[in-house]
Amino acid sequence: MRKNVVITGIVIMIIAIAMAGTGIYLIEQGAGINKSSELNLGNGAYAIEPIYVNSTNGIIVVTSQADNVYLIPYSDFSNNITQSTAKADAISPNSNTTSSGITSVSFTSLSVGKYAAVSFSSSDPSLALVSSSLNGLITDGILTLIGGIMFIVAIVVIIYGLLKKNRPPIIDGDIPY
């Protein structure tokens, strides 16, 4: 066993775990937000907890079983919101599709800020929101990928260090073999 090689492998593994863990955490926090905990505001209004947009090249997709889904700046949101005020304050979506009774509304190029998704329905519309920042997703994905590759390299280095035998010491007059 070569102790220095094994120690080097362990250090590489610790760095790899930190990099991959940080990348995964950042992907979950900033690049891929999934929210489905909705609030029943009464009068047929349902809303998802606010989302923070921190990049102008992000994508937000809101899905609902209701036909009407609105994304409004949080400054215009209140618990007494009505369909007419939501419609007046809503941001125009980039696309709006309905398939199998599920409406998907996507928004891109939003300003940095805080937003709320609101839907109106006589029963629970099952709102869900997915948000991602393309730059953040790429950067955090690369960080995770490098951490994963370093982890594999660390395992190979540790195995090599454990299997490699120490050389016998060279004594004066001995011929190294």
C-alpha positions in Angstrom: 0.0 0.0 0.0 1.2 3.5 -0.9 -0.1 5.7 1.9 0.6 9.0 0.0 -1.4 7.9 -3.0 -4.4 6.8 -0.9 -4.3 10.1 1.0 -4.2 12.0 -2.3 -7.2 10.0 -3.5 -9.2 10.8 -0.3 -8.4 14.5 -0.7 -9.6 14.4 -4.3 -12.8 12.5 -3.2 -13.6 15.2 -0.5 -13.2 18.0 -3.1 -15.3 16.0 -5.6 -18.1 15.5 -3.1 -18.1 19.2 -2.2 -18.2 20.2 -5.9 -21.0 17.8 -6.9 -23.0 18.6 -3.7 -22.7 22.3 -4.3 -23.7 21.9 -8.0 -26.8 19.8 -7.1 -27.8 22.2 -4.4 -27.5 25.2 -6.7 -29.5 23.4 -9.4 -32.3 22.7 -6.9 -32.3 26.2 -5.4 -31.9 28.5 -8.4 -32.1 26.6 -11.7 -34.9 24.2 -11.2 -37.6 25.3 -8.9 -40.7 23.2 -8.6 -43.5 24.5 -6.6 -46.9 23.0 -6.2 -48.0 24.2 -2.7 -50.9 26.4 -3.5 -53.1 28.6 -1.4 -56.8 28.8 -1.6 -57.6 32.5 -1.5 -61.3 32.0 -1.6 -63.8 33.2 -4.3 -62.3 30.5 -6.7 -58.8 32.0 -6.6 -55.7 29.8 -6.1 -52.1 31.0 -6.0 -48.7 29.5 -5.7 -46.2 30.8 -3.2 -44.1 33.6 -4.8 -41.1 32.8 -7.0 -38.0 35.0 -7.3 -36.6 35.6 -10.8 -32.9 36.5 -10.6 -32.0 36.2 -14.2 -33.6 37.8 -17.3 -33.1 34.7 -19.4 -35.1 32.4 -17.2 -38.1 30.3 -18.1 -41.2 29.9 -16.0 -43.9 27.3 -16.8 -47.1 27.2 -14.9 -49.5 24.2 -15.3 -53.0 24.0 -14.1 -56.2 22.0 -14.7 -58.0 25.4 -15.0 -58.1 27.3 -18.3 -57.0 30.6 -16.9 -53.5 30.9 -15.5 -51.9 34.3 -14.7 -48.4 35.3 -13.7 -48.4 38.7 -12.0 -45.7 40.8 -10.3 -45.9 40.2 -6.6 -46.3 43.9 -6.0 -49.7 43.6 -7.7 -50.7 40.5 -5.7 -53.0 40.5 -2.8 -55.2 37.9 -1.0 -58.3 39.7 -2.3 -57.3 39.3 -5.9 -60.1 38.9 -8.5 -60.0 37.5 -11.9 -60.4 40.9 -13.5 -57.5 42.4 -11.5 -55.4 39.4 -12.2 -56.1 39.7 -15.9 -55.3 43.4 -15.9 -52.0 42.9 -14.1 -50.9 39.6 -15.8 -47.8 39.3 -17.9 -48.3 38.1 -21.4 -47.2 34.5 -21.8 -44.9 33.4 -24.6 -46.9 30.3 -25.2 -50.2 28.8 -23.9 -51.1 25.2 -24.7 -53.7 22.8 -23.4 -53.3 19.1 -23.6 -55.5 16.4 -21.9 -57.2 19.1 -19.8 -53.9 20.6 -18.5 -53.0 24.1 -19.4 -49.3 25.0 -19.6 -48.4 28.7 -19.8 -44.7 29.6 -20.3 -43.0 32.9 -19.7 -39.5 34.0 -20.8 -37.5 37.2 -20.6 -39.0 38.3 -17.3 -37.6 41.2 -15.4 -35.7 40.4 -12.2 -38.2 40.3 -9.3 -40.8 38.5 -7.4 -43.9 36.9 -9.1 -47.1 35.0 -8.2 -49.0 32.5 -10.3 -52.8 32.7 -9.9 -55.6 30.6 -11.3 -59.4 30.8 -10.9 -61.5 27.7 -10.7 -64.5 26.3 -8.9 -62.4 23.4 -7.6 -58.7 22.9 -6.9 -56.9 23.6 -10.2 -53.7 21.7 -9.1 -51.3 24.5 -9.9 -47.6 23.6 -10.4 -44.7 25.9 -11.3 -41.4 25.1 -12.8 -38.7 27.7 -13.2 -35.2 27.6 -14.5 -32.3 29.9 -15.4 -30.5 28.6 -18.5 -27.1 30.2 -17.5 -27.4 28.9 -14.0 -28.4 25.4 -15.1 -25.4 25.1 -17.4 -22.9 26.4 -14.9 -24.3 24.3 -12.0 -24.5 21.3 -14.3 -20.9 21.7 -15.3 -19.9 22.0 -11.6 -21.8 18.8 -10.8 -20.3 17.0 -13.8 -16.7 17.9 -12.9 -17.4 16.8 -9.3 -18.7 13.5 -10.5 -15.7 12.9 -12.8 -13.3 13.8 -9.9 -15.1 11.3 -7.7 -14.5 8.5 -10.2 -10.8 9.6 -10.5 -10.5 9.6 -6.7 -11.8 6.0 -6.5 -9.3 4.9 -9.1 -6.5 6.6 -7.3 -7.5 5.1 -3.9 -7.7 1.6 -5.4 -4.3 2.0 -7.1 -2.8 3.2 -3.8 -4.2 0.2 -1.9 -3.1 -2.4 -4.5 0.3 -0.9 -5.2 3.1 -2.6 -3.1 5.8 -0.6 -1.5 9.3 -1.0 -3.0 11.8 -2.6 -0.7 14.4 -0.2 0.6 17.6 0.0 -1.4 20.6 -0.9 0.7 24.1 0.0 -0.3 25.4 -2.5 -2.7 22.0 -3.9 -3.7 21.0 -3.9 -7.3 17.5 -2.6 -7.8 15.3 -5.1 -9.6 
